[in-house]
Amino acid sequence: MPTILDILYHAILPALSLVLGGIGAWALGMRAMMVSTLGEDYITFAEAKGLSARRVFFWYGMRNALLPQTTSLALSLGHLVSGALLVEIIFRYPGMGTLLYRAVTGFDYFTIYGVVYFIIVGICLATLLLDVVYPMLDPRIRYQRA
């Protein structure tokens, strides 16, 4: 148990630097999607029906603006795996970014192929998971046989 707590203690700062570095771009994207969504006709119609501002914002606005942001989140997995190089170097934390850096500087092509393959498989699995989660987020999306 002390080993697990020690690992978590030393992983807090690298994890926070990765999350806080990307949350600004995500927030700006979410704001832009909400602004464009709240300008749609169905939002005006919902407000004209007399629905509360909270219900219109969350039920009609947020629900429709969340789908592109979910896609962006799933596709940023590749950046998270490969873009953590700077964080791994600063915190001296061994990981995929450090492995990729050492392979590139050492011209180890097979290791580069392996790391890139791992990143591609991670993005594919994240996209598959996204396709499974989409109907749960928005019931209007249904997958049927043609």
Order of alpha helices (4+ residues) and beta strands (2+ residues): alpha-alpha-alpha-alpha-alpha-alpha-alpha
